[in-house]
Amino acid sequence: MEIILVPALKVLWEILRLYWYVVVVWIVMTWLIQFNVINGRNEIVRSIFSLLSQLVEPVLKPIRRRMPPFGAMDLSPIVLFFAIMLIQFVIEEILKRMG
């Protein structure tokens, strides 16, 4: 069982780490587009932002539905970061106990 479980947990941990960076890039692009630092109508920018949004939005929508409104601030990415950290901590503990 450990032969399959340990590598699978390590891969999951790395996927979560990569997804963390995807969310960070999505947040930064959102700010840059909103403040007109980069042109959101540019085809390349639009396609990159669309791809990132397709990866991030499905995870953020359920979080947003359960969170109380905070005006114009969207705190759902922070909740997502904490959820990712929690899952990574659980994976690390399981791997430590397995040796």
C-alpha positions in Angstrom: 0.0 0.0 0.0 2.8 2.4 0.9 4.4 1.8 -2.5 1.5 3.5 -4.2 0.4 5.9 -1.5 3.6 7.7 -0.8 4.4 8.7 -4.4 0.7 9.6 -4.9 0.7 11.9 -1.9 4.0 13.5 -3.1 2.5 14.2 -6.5 -0.7 15.6 -4.9 1.5 17.9 -2.7 3.3 19.2 -5.8 0.1 19.7 -7.7 -1.2 21.8 -4.9 2.0 23.8 -4.8 1.7 24.4 -8.6 -2.0 25.4 -8.2 -0.9 27.9 -5.4 1.2 29.7 -8.0 -1.6 29.6 -10.6 -3.8 31.4 -8.1 -1.2 34.0 -7.3 -0.6 34.7 -11.0 -4.4 35.0 -11.5 -4.7 37.4 -8.7 -1.8 39.6 -9.9 -3.2 39.6 -13.5 -6.6 40.6 -12.1 -5.1 43.6 -10.4 -3.0 44.6 -13.3 -5.9 44.4 -15.7 -8.2 46.3 -13.3 -5.7 49.1 -12.8 -4.9 49.2 -16.6 -1.3 48.3 -16.1 -1.7 45.6 -18.8 -4.2 45.8 -21.6 -7.0 43.3 -21.0 -8.1 43.6 -24.6 -4.8 42.3 -25.9 -5.3 38.8 -27.4 -2.4 37.2 -25.6 -3.3 38.7 -22.2 -6.9 37.8 -22.7 -6.1 34.2 -23.6 -3.7 33.7 -20.6 -6.2 35.3 -18.2 -9.0 33.2 -19.7 -6.9 30.0 -19.1 -6.1 31.0 -15.5 -9.7 31.9 -14.8 -10.9 28.5 -16.1 -8.5 26.9 -13.6 -9.2 29.1 -10.6 -12.9 30.2 -10.8 -14.5 26.7 -10.4 -12.7 26.4 -7.1 -13.4 29.9 -5.9 -17.2 29.9 -6.7 -18.2 27.5 -4.0 -16.0 29.4 -1.5 -17.7 32.7 -2.5 -21.2 31.3 -2.1 -20.4 30.3 1.5 -18.6 33.5 2.5 -20.4 36.6 3.8 -20.0 39.7 1.6 -17.1 42.0 2.4 -18.1 44.8 0.0 -15.8 45.1 -3.0 -13.1 42.9 -1.4 -12.9 39.2 -2.6 -11.4 37.2 0.2 -12.1 33.8 -1.4 -8.5 33.4 -2.6 -7.2 33.8 1.0 -9.6 31.0 2.1 -8.4 28.9 -0.9 -4.7 29.5 0.2 -5.6 28.3 3.7 -7.3 25.3 2.4 -4.3 24.4 0.2 -2.0 24.9 3.2 -4.2 22.7 5.4 -4.2 19.9 2.8 -0.5 20.1 2.4 0.1 20.0 6.2 -2.1 16.9 6.4 -0.1 15.3 3.5 3.2 16.1 5.2 1.9 14.5 8.5 0.8 11.4 6.7 4.2 11.1 5.0 6.1 11.7 8.3 4.1 8.9 10.0 4.6 6.5 7.2 8.4 7.0 7.5 
